[in-house]
Amino acid sequence: MKPRTISDRVQWVGAVDWNRRLFDSLIPLPDGTSYNAYLVRGSEKTALIDAVDPALQHLLFAQLADVPQIDYVISQHAEQDHSGALPDVLKKYPGAKLLCSSKARGLLLEHLALPEDRVQTVEDGETLSLGDRTLQFVYTPWVHWPETMSTYLPEEKILFSCDFFGSHLATSDLYAGGSAYVIEAAKRYYAEIMMPFRTVIQKNLQKLEPLDFNMIAPSHGPIYDQPQSILDSYRDWVSDRVSNMVVIPYISMHGSTEMMVNHLMQALIEREVGVQKFDLSVTDIGKLAMSLVDAATIVIGTPTVHVGPHPVVYSAAQLANAIRPKLKFAAVIGSYGWGTKAVEQISGLIPNLKVEVLGAVMCKGLPRAESFAALNELAGKIRDSHQRVAG
């Protein structure tokens, strides 16, 4: 594998992971991913920005085979898909200093057992001269760990953003261009990883505004050579705006809950409310997370298992609570055989969702006329609530 040229001073030296299908033993990767590392050459010094996942570090070292000296290694994020190859990088370049944020130093030492004398911290806004090229370090915490930072190369107008603006996408394309496909992959990435830190990301976006860049080089996915599209998308995703959309994650054991979900969906459509439903027995959780980025309402559908919600619904409720979407409203529908506390238990699973509860419709056995009437009433409440807040 050979380096890919971004400019006469900057090269991509990362690795494309075409076959990976799961991240952190949790997050689906339907399109693989990449681990982006960048080599920046100044007139006096050379810097490597980030590394790659250890499983593919041989690809990194193949691209560094003709690089005799690296003076600085910049670690923007301590998670192993970016930092895992750093111990071997430092062995290959014994004169290199590893530079990171103040919070990253302890994490790198603890996770990778790096030699302490090789790791130095840089402050927010600090600059590093490579001769005729300059690196400026910009703390961008909680995208998505507390120690993350970005690196700005003003002479080339490139922002190396690490996980910020990233996308899990394996592609032969170095640049995103105006691809809507890349923006969709970035939305999935945001939904799964960044959304819990929405308010912090708002501040980070503001922090980047004074920087003059025409290229964003993230640590996953293609480089944004038309960065306004991803910047505008992020501003929308982190805003308080919600859409006229209801998301219905559900599961059905014997058909009753599915009948209720389908009836509610039709009632919402008749009231000109958008709906996305997800059968949790077959759902890609990334798609579910994406749907929650700007939806106004979640309706959780569950049968009852031993008085509580179905275990798969339990897990989905925990996921929604963890990623903290900007939902405004919530409701629960479902069925039971002889008794249920599903509504109470689901409510206890989502304390992070600052939502107005619009009601619950639970039926014993098959839904009948009174259940369908209650679902119609719920659909009306949702429509009226969306008219108050949805853009």
N, C-alpha and C positions, 0 to 999 in steps of 0.2 A: 504494500500500500504506500502511496506517495502523498506528500503534503499537497494541499489545495491552496492556490494563491488567492488571497483577498486583495492585497496590494503588494508592492515590491518590498514592503517591510512587515507585512502581516500574513501569516499562513494558518490555515486550519489543519490541525494535526490530531484530530479526534478519532473516534471509532463509531461506526454505524452498527447497531445490534439488530439485525434483520429478524432474528428468530426469537427474541425474548417476548414472552406473552404475559408475564406477571411481574409486578414490581412490589417490593416490600411484602411479598407473599399475600398481597391484598388487591392491588390495583391492576385491572386488566390492561394489557397493552395490545390491542387488536392490530396495530400498525407498527409494532416494534418500537425502537427508540434510538437515540444517538447520545454519545457522551462527547461533548465538544471541548476540545482544548485548543489553545491558540498560542502561536509563537510570534513574539514581537521583537524585531531587531532594531535597535538604535545604532547610532554611529559608534557608541562606546560599549554598550551593554546589551545583553539579550535576556528577555524574560519569557517564561512559559506561564500562561494563565490557565490554571486548573489542569486536571489530569483526566483519567478515564476510570471506568470500572475495572477492578483487577482482572476479571475474566477476559478482558480484551486488551490488556496492557501491552501485549506483544505487537498490536497494531500501532500503538503510540510509539513504542521504541523503534519500530521499523521506519517510522517517519522522522525520528530523531537520529537515525544512524549517521547522517552526514552533518550533524550539529555538534561541533567539538566542545562547545562551552555554553552553558547557561548560567547566568549570574544570579538571577532571581526566579523563584517559583512563587507565583501568586495563588494562594488558596482562598477562593471566594466563599467556600462553603465546605464544612467538615464532613458531610455525609459521604459514604464510601463510593458512591457512583461517580463522584467528582474527585475524591481525595485518596481512594484506595490504592492507587498506583504510586502515591507520593514517596513511600519508603524506598522503593526501587529507583525512582527518579533521583532522589537525593544520593543514593549510592552511585548511580551513574555519573552524577555531577557533584563531586565532593566539595567543590568550591561554592556551590550555590547556597543562597540564603532563602529560606521559606518565609514569605511575608503573609500575614493574615490579620484579621481584626482582633481587637483585644479579647473579645469573647470566644473567638475561634481557637486561640492558642491552647487553652486547657482542653478543649474538645479534641483537637488534633493529637495532643500528647496522650490523652486517655484512650482514644479509639485506635491509634496507629502506633503507639509506643515510639514516636519519633525522638531523636536526640534533642534535648532541650536547647543546646547551644546553637542548633541550626534554625530555630524558629523564632522570628522576630515579629512584633506587632506594628501595625501602622494605624494612625489615627484617622478619623473621619475628615475628609478634605485634604489629607496629606498628599504630597506629590513626590514622585520618584523620577529622577532624570536617567534616561538611557543614552544620553548624548543629545542627538537631535530629535529625539522622541521622548514624550513625558507620559507617565501614568499617574492619574489622579484617582484616589480611592474614595468611594462614596458609600458610607454605611447605608444599607437598605435592609434593616432587620425585619424578621418575620416574613420573608419570602423564600423559604418558609420556616427557617430555623432562626433563633435569636441572633446568630453571629453572622448572618449573610451580608455580603457587600458586593458592590459592582465596581468596575474599573473603567475609567474614561481615558481614551487616547485622543487628545484634542487635535493633534496634527493630522490625524486620519479621520477625525469626526466619527469615531466608533465608540459605542458603549457596549462593554462586555458585561452582560446583566446577570449571569449565572442562571438560577432557576426562574428569576423574574422574566416574564414573557415567554417562557419555554413551552415546548410541545413535545409529547412523546410521539415521535414520528420518524420512522426509518425511510430515508429517501436518498436517491442519488443526486437530488438537486441541492446545490450549496445555498441557493437563495430562495426565499419565499415568493418574491415577486408580489403580485396582487392576488395570490391564491386564496380563495374562500375555504378550501380544504385545510390549509394550514391554520387559518383562524379558527376553524371548528376544532381542530386538534388542540389548539391553544386554549380554547374554551373548556374542553374536557380537562386539560391539565390544571387550569385555574379552578374548576369546580372541585376536583378531587384533592388538590393540594393547597391552593392559595385561599379559597373562599373563607375559611375560618378567620383569616386575618384581614378582612375587607377594609376595616377602618384604618389599620396601619398602612395598607397599600395605598389608600387615598393620600396619606401624608408622603409616602415614598414617591408617588407620581408627581406631587407638587415639588418635591426636592429635586427631581430630575429636570424640571422645566427650564432652569437657567442654562443647562448644558446644551451646546450646539453640536448635535450629532445627526448624521444622515444614514446611520446604519446601527442596528441593534444585533449583537452577536450573543445569543443565549447559550446556555450549556446543554440544552436538549433541543433538537429540531433544527430546521433551516434558519439561516440568517435573514433578518428583515432588512432588505435593501430599500423597502418602501415603508419605513417604520410608522408612519402616521396611522396606518390601518390597525396595527396592534395597539398603539397608544389609545386610539379612539375606542377600540373594543374594550380595553381595560377600564377606561373612564366610565363606560356604560355599565360594565359588570359590577364595579365597586360603588356605583351611585345608589341612591335610594329608590330609583325608579323600578317599578314592578310592572309586569304585563298582565293583560286580561287572560290569564292562563291558570288552569287547575291541573295539578299533578296528582295522579291516583296510583300510588303503589299498593298492591294488594296480593293476596293469595286466596285460593278457594279450594276447600277439601272435597265438598260434595255438591258444589254448584250454587248454593244459596248466595254466598258472598259475590260470586261472579254475576248472578242475576241482578243483584243490587247495584254493582258497579256499572253494568251496562245500562241499567235504567237511568242512573244518575248521569252518566255520560251523555245519553240522548237528551235528557232534560236540560243539561247545560248547553248543549249544541243548539237546541231550540231557543234558548235565551241568549244566543250569540256570545257564549263564553267558550274560549278555547280549552281543549282537554288533551292531556297526554296520559295514557294509562300504561302501567307496567306490571305485568304478571311476574311476581318476584321469583317464581320457580324457574324462570328462563331469562331473567333480566340481566343485562350487563350493567353493573352498578355505576360504571362511568357514564352511561347514557342517562341513568336516573339522576346522577349528580348534576349533569349538564342541564337537565330540564329544570332543576331547582335554582339555577343561577338567577333568573329574573321572574319566576312564577309568583303570582300573588297568593295562591292558596295550595295547601296540601290536604288531600282527603285520604286517610289511611283506611284500607279495607282489610278486615281480618275475620276469619272464623275463630272460634274459641277452642283452646286446647287446655284442659285442666284448669278452667276458670279464666285463664289469661289469654293474651294474643298468641297467635301461631308463632313458633320460634323464628321463622324466617322474617315475619313482620317485626318481631322484636328486634332483630338485627338491623333491619332497614330503618326503624325508628332511631336506633342508636346512631346509625350512620348520619341521618339527617341532623340529629342533635350535634354530632361532632363537626360537621362541615358548616353549620350555622348559616344557612341561606337567609336572604332578606325577606322571607315570607311574611305576609301580614295576617293571614287567616289559616285556621285549621279546623278539621272535622274528622270524625271517626264513623265508619259504617261497618256493618258486619252481622254475623249470625252466631247462634249458640244452640246447644242441645238442651241443657237443663238449667244452666246458670252461667253468669259471666261477670267478670270484673275487668274485661279487656280495656274498656274506655279509661278507667282509673289507672290501670297499669301503663297504658300507652302515654297518658298525660304525664306520668312520673318519669318517663324515659326521655322527654324532650324539654327539659328546663331551659336549655339555651335558646330555644325558639321563642322569641318575644311576639307571640301571635295572639290574636283574638279568636277564641274558640266559638265557632258558629253553631255547634251542636253535634249530636250523635244520633245515629239511627241504628239500632240493634234489633234484629228480629229473631224469634224463636222458631227454628225450623225453616221451612220455605217462606220467602217473603210473600205477603198477601196485599190486598188492596190498601190497608192502612199503612204498611211499610212503604209502598210505592208513593202514596200521598205524602208521607213524611219526607221522602227523597225529593219529590217535586218542591216541597216547601224549602228544603235545604238548598236546592238549586236556585230558587228565587233569592234566598238570603245571600248566596255567593254572588249572584249577578248584581244585587243592590250594593253589596260591599265593594265589589270591584269598581263600580261606577264612582265610588268615593275616592279610590286611591290609584287605580291602574291607569298607566299611560297608554 
